[in-house]
Each structure stands twice: as C-alpha cells, then as structure tokens.
Amino acid sequence: MFFLRNILPCGAEMKEYVGRGWAEVLRLNELESFESIWNLDVEWFEELNERRGGWSGVSRINLLTENGKSVGVFLKRQENHNTKGWTAPVKGVPTFYKEFKNILRFVSYGLPAVEPVFFSHRYKDGNSQAILMTRELDGFESLASAIYSRDSELMQDKVMREQMMLAVAGRVREMHDYHFEHGCLYDKHIFVRFVEGAWEVVFIDLEKLRRTCFQGRAVVRDLYTLAKYAKLSGWRRSDRLGFLKDYMKEESLSSRSKLIWRKINRRMKLKNKI
C-alpha cells in the first residue's frame, strides 16, 4: 500500500515515506524533497501549537494530479516538538512520527484512518524537524461539526441519528477489540459521512494511540472522553446511554456495562467539580 524510500532505523538522521501513487503527484507539484515541502509558504489551518520546547502546525493545500484535477491534503510541520520515551529518553521522537506509525498500524488491522501521503524527519542545525502529509477526507465532517449537532436538521431524523451512532459505536468497539486505546477520543477526532445508504467512520489524530493489555481501562478512558466532549456538542444523557448500548451490543445494560456507565458518569461529575 505504501512506497517507502530511504527507510532508516529509528534514531537515524532521515526517515522518509511516500504513499503509493503519490510520488508522481508530489513531483508534478515540485514537492519531491523535504526542503521544498518544509519551505512552502502557506497559511496555517489553525493556530500554531507551541509547547514541548518547539512548535507544530497544520496547513491545507491543493495538489495538482496527473489528470489535471486537484486533491486536498493536510500538511503538518513541526520543529523540536518531541515526545520522550524509553526508546528515546533524551532527544525524544517527533509526535508526527508516532502519529504516522499509528496510522500504519490502523491500516494493518483494517481500522479506518486517513491516507498518508508523505512523511519525513530530519535533524538540521541541531533541530528536529518532521513533516506529515495526509489526504483530506472528502465528504467527511467531524462529530463536533454543526451538521451533526443534536439539534441539527439531519440529526432530527431519528433513524439517521441512530444509524450514525451505531456505526461510530461499532468502529470504536472494533478499535478496542484490537486492544487499542485512542487516548484522545474527542468528537472532533471522529469523522463520518453518509454514502450509498451507509455511514462511514474514520478516526484522526492518532498521536496518543497505544496498545494496551488492559482493555477495560481503555474502554472507560475513551468512552469517558467521548461522552465528555459529545455532551458539549449537544449529546443528551439518552444519546450517551444509547451509544453505550450500541457499543456493548446490548438492548439493556448488563452488570458489566452498568459498571462502565457508573465509572464514566463518576468521572464526569468529578471533573465538573474541579
């Protein structure tokens, strides 16, 4: 699925990956090198994230394709925005490197993720620089979008709303069945679209994704995070309860599911007091 160029082991000076079919597109747009992509003068899609001793930012650009059409991609660039761990306790690794590897992990398990176009990492003048480019999700909107708010015209259709919730719950359950914890399961990180009578679901921002032996803990943490932020987007208690039933594949909550429900609500009440 991917064309890999100049792959070096972790800790080396350069790692570069190009998605299958994208090498020619990048060439057409004169974006074949790290330097050419890094130096692109384009507006930031959102405010720069300045922390961890560095910065990280996202831009949206259009690339010309061989057939004369264009395709939207998101370009992420960061400098000295690293996460330290047992494999890299001093320098750390770029957060985009972690995200990119997790995208590939999702793909290998058949889980829905964005399509990677380009990834590369280098050290220049002592600075750690990384680029991650992914294809735009055509026709998708996040659950945090106004179109999917509880009181929107689309979500006033009870059948459509229930079908969407069932699709999202099923994908979250599938992720957990593979012992993945998203770690940042906000509603804005879940993208959906309705195509040919069915809902499609894609997860984004996999930087904090991790495998865990403790599936139960991953379930509570991720479902709590989603419940917390979905509530801010207009989800009612009945929506959150219905989502848990869909997730657990139950008509009424079992003893285990009730325990999960109580843990989630206990956390929400505790956080509201802080």
ChimeraX attribute file (.defattr): number of C-alpha atoms within 10 A of each C-alpha:
attribute: neighborCount
match mode: 1-to-1
recipient: residues
	/A:1	9
	/A:2	15
	/A:3	14
	/A:4	14
	/A:5	12
	/A:6	10
	/A:7	12
	/A:8	11
	/A:9	9
	/A:10	11
	/A:11	13
	/A:12	11
	/A:13	12
	/A:14	17
	/A:15	19
	/A:16	20
	/A:17	20
	/A:18	19
	/A:19	18
	/A:20	14
	/A:21	12
	/A:22	16
	/A:23	16
	/A:24	14
	/A:25	18
	/A:26	19
	/A:27	13
	/A:28	14
	/A:29	14
	/A:30	11
	/A:31	18
	/A:32	16
	/A:33	12
	/A:34	18
	/A:35	9
	/A:36	11
	/A:37	18
	/A:38	16
	/A:39	9
	/A:40	12
	/A:41	8
	/A:42	11
	/A:43	12
	/A:44	13
	/A:45	14
	/A:46	10
	/A:47	11
	/A:48	12
	/A:49	13
	/A:50	14
	/A:51	11
	/A:52	13
	/A:53	9
	/A:54	15
	/A:55	16
	/A:56	23
	/A:57	18
	/A:58	21
	/A:59	18
	/A:60	18
	/A:61	18
	/A:62	14
	/A:63	16
	/A:64	15
	/A:65	16
	/A:66	10
	/A:67	6
	/A:68	7
	/A:69	9
	/A:70	13
	/A:71	13
	/A:72	15
	/A:73	20
	/A:74	19
	/A:75	25
	/A:76	20
	/A:77	22
	/A:78	24
	/A:79	22
	/A:80	23
	/A:81	23
	/A:82	25
	/A:83	17
	/A:84	14
	/A:85	11
	/A:86	7
	/A:87	11
	/A:88	13
	/A:89	10
	/A:90	10
	/A:91	14
	/A:92	17
	/A:93	22
	/A:94	24
	/A:95	19
	/A:96	27
	/A:97	20
	/A:98	17
	/A:99	18
	/A:100	25
	/A:101	15
	/A:102	21
	/A:103	23
	/A:104	18
	/A:105	15
	/A:106	20
	/A:107	15
	/A:108	10
	/A:109	11
	/A:110	11
	/A:111	18
	/A:112	17
	/A:113	22
	/A:114	20
	/A:115	17
	/A:116	22
	/A:117	23
	/A:118	26
	/A:119	24
	/A:120	23
	/A:121	24
	/A:122	19
	/A:123	14
	/A:124	10
	/A:125	5
	/A:126	8
	/A:127	12
	/A:128	20
	/A:129	24
	/A:130	28
	/A:131	25
	/A:132	22
	/A:133	26
	/A:134	20
	/A:135	18
	/A:136	18
	/A:137	18
	/A:138	10
	/A:139	10
	/A:140	16
	/A:141	19
	/A:142	20
	/A:143	23
	/A:144	19
	/A:145	13
	/A:146	15
	/A:147	14
	/A:148	20
	/A:149	18
	/A:150	19
	/A:151	14
	/A:152	13
	/A:153	11
	/A:154	14
	/A:155	16
	/A:156	13
	/A:157	11
	/A:158	10
	/A:159	10
	/A:160	16
	/A:161	15
	/A:162	16
	/A:163	16
	/A:164	23
	/A:165	19
	/A:166	20
	/A:167	19
	/A:168	24
	/A:169	22
	/A:170	18
	/A:171	18
	/A:172	24
	/A:173	19
	/A:174	16
	/A:175	20
	/A:176	19
	/A:177	12
	/A:178	15
	/A:179	18
	/A:180	22
	/A:181	27
	/A:182	27
	/A:183	16
	/A:184	18
	/A:185	25
	/A:186	23
	/A:187	21
	/A:188	19
	/A:189	19
	/A:190	21
	/A:191	22
	/A:192	21
	/A:193	18
	/A:194	14
	/A:195	10
	/A:196	7
	/A:197	8
	/A:198	12
	/A:199	16
	/A:200	17
	/A:201	23
	/A:202	20
	/A:203	25
	/A:204	20
	/A:205	21
	/A:206	24
	/A:207	19
	/A:208	14
	/A:209	20
	/A:210	14
	/A:211	14
	/A:212	14
	/A:213	11
	/A:214	11
	/A:215	16
	/A:216	13
	/A:217	13
	/A:218	20
	/A:219	23
	/A:220	19
	/A:221	21
	/A:222	20
	/A:223	23
	/A:224	23
	/A:225	21
	/A:226	20
	/A:227	26
	/A:228	22
	/A:229	17
	/A:230	21
	/A:231	16
	/A:232	13
	/A:233	19
	/A:234	16
	/A:235	16
	/A:236	14
	/A:237	11
	/A:238	9
	/A:239	18
	/A:240	20
	/A:241	15
	/A:242	20
	/A:243	22
	/A:244	24
	/A:245	20
	/A:246	21
	/A:247	22
	/A:248	17
	/A:249	14
	/A:250	12
	/A:251	9
	/A:252	14
	/A:253	17
	/A:254	12
	/A:255	9
	/A:256	9
	/A:257	16
	/A:258	14
	/A:259	13
	/A:260	21
	/A:261	19
	/A:262	12
	/A:263	15
	/A:264	21
	/A:265	15
	/A:266	13
	/A:267	16
	/A:268	15
	/A:269	11
	/A:270	10
	/A:271	10
	/A:272	9
	/A:273	7
	/A:274	5
